[in-house]
Amino acid sequence: MPATKILLVGPKQVGKSVIADMLANDAVMSLDLASPYVGTQGCRILEFEAQSGSTPRTASKVGATSVPVELWDCSGDPDFQSCWPAMMHDAAGVVLVYNPVRKRAMLNELSRRNMCCC
């Protein structure tokens, strides 16, 4: 079965990599707020198996099947945002991660790039 491709996109420093790590590892990562911020360069692809028909906590559910997932953690740096449309090719879904305080600015930017119908 081919992997299901899902992208995480949004501006830098909103938590895309933390969300990707949590989904791929099925565990809450401990955040070290004292460590310096290191942004994703370009794109980071995490591959893992997800259980269809169950939540991560009930993966032993009878009848659950394993589904391969490619989770694309896309850089929010403006230098890489122009690559998002190419990365979206063959994606089953795109998750927009943003700071809710700056929601309008993010939607305006996506609309300007013709990436959504906001």
C-alpha positions as CSV (number, residue, x, y, z in Angstrom):
1,M,0.0,0.0,0.0
2,P,1.5,3.4,-0.9
3,A,2.1,5.9,1.9
4,T,-0.5,8.6,2.7
5,K,1.3,11.9,2.2
6,I,0.3,14.7,4.7
7,L,1.9,18.1,4.9
8,L,2.2,20.4,7.9
9,V,2.6,24.0,6.7
10,G,2.4,27.4,8.3
11,P,4.7,30.3,9.4
12,K,7.9,29.7,11.3
13,Q,7.9,29.1,15.0
14,V,4.3,28.0,15.4
15,G,5.0,24.3,16.4
16,K,4.8,22.3,13.2
17,S,7.9,20.2,14.1
18,V,6.6,19.6,17.6
19,I,3.3,18.4,16.2
20,A,5.1,16.2,13.6
21,D,7.3,14.6,16.3
22,M,4.2,13.9,18.5
23,L,2.3,12.3,15.7
24,A,5.2,10.2,14.4
25,N,6.4,9.1,17.8
26,D,2.9,8.7,19.4
27,A,4.4,10.4,22.5
28,V,4.5,13.8,24.0
29,M,8.0,15.1,23.6
30,S,9.5,17.0,26.5
31,L,10.0,20.6,25.4
32,D,13.2,22.3,26.5
33,L,12.2,25.9,26.4
34,A,15.8,26.9,27.4
35,S,17.3,25.5,24.2
36,P,17.7,27.9,21.2
37,Y,15.2,27.7,18.4
38,V,16.4,25.7,15.4
39,G,14.1,26.0,12.4
40,T,13.4,23.3,9.8
41,Q,15.4,23.8,6.6
42,G,13.3,23.0,3.6
43,C,11.3,20.0,4.5
44,R,11.6,17.1,6.9
45,I,9.8,13.8,6.0
46,L,8.8,11.5,8.8
47,E,7.6,8.0,7.9
48,F,5.6,5.9,10.3
49,E,2.7,3.4,10.5
50,A,-0.7,4.6,11.7
51,Q,-3.5,2.4,12.8
52,S,-6.6,2.7,10.7
53,G,-9.9,2.4,12.6
54,S,-8.4,3.2,16.0
55,T,-6.7,5.9,18.0
56,P,-3.0,5.7,18.9
57,R,-4.1,4.7,22.5
58,T,-6.3,1.8,21.3
59,A,-4.1,0.5,18.5
60,S,-4.8,-3.1,19.6
61,K,-8.4,-2.7,18.5
62,V,-9.6,-5.8,16.6
63,G,-9.8,-5.1,12.9
64,A,-7.4,-2.2,12.9
65,T,-5.1,-2.1,9.9
66,S,-1.7,-0.5,9.6
67,V,-1.5,2.5,7.2
68,P,1.9,3.9,6.0
69,V,2.1,7.7,6.5
70,E,4.6,10.2,5.1
71,L,4.3,13.4,7.3
72,W,6.0,16.3,5.6
73,D,7.2,18.9,8.1
74,C,7.6,22.0,5.8
75,S,9.7,24.9,6.8
76,G,7.8,28.1,7.5
77,D,10.7,30.3,6.6
78,P,9.7,32.7,3.9
79,D,12.6,31.5,1.8
80,F,11.0,28.0,1.6
81,Q,7.3,28.9,1.5
82,S,7.4,29.3,-2.3
83,C,8.1,25.5,-2.4
84,W,4.8,24.5,-0.6
85,P,2.8,24.2,-3.9
86,A,5.3,21.7,-5.3
87,M,5.5,19.8,-2.1
88,M,1.7,19.5,-2.1
89,H,1.7,17.4,-5.3
90,D,0.1,14.0,-4.5
91,A,-0.7,15.0,-0.9
92,A,-3.8,13.4,0.6
93,G,-4.1,16.4,3.0
94,V,-2.5,19.6,4.2
95,V,-2.6,20.8,7.8
96,L,-2.3,24.5,8.3
97,V,-0.6,25.3,11.7
98,Y,-0.6,28.9,12.8
99,N,-0.6,31.2,15.7
100,P,-4.3,32.1,16.3
101,V,-3.3,35.7,17.3
102,R,-2.1,36.2,13.7
103,K,-4.8,34.2,11.9
104,R,-5.9,37.0,9.5
105,A,-2.3,37.7,8.4
106,M,-1.8,34.0,7.6
107,L,-5.0,33.7,5.7
108,N,-4.2,36.9,3.7
109,E,-0.8,35.5,2.8
110,L,-2.2,32.1,1.7
111,S,-4.8,33.9,-0.4
112,R,-2.2,36.2,-2.0
113,R,-0.3,33.0,-3.0
114,N,-3.5,31.4,-4.4
115,M,-3.0,28.5,-2.0
116,C,-6.5,28.6,-0.5
117,C,-10.0,30.0,-1.2
118,C,-10.3,32.2,1.9
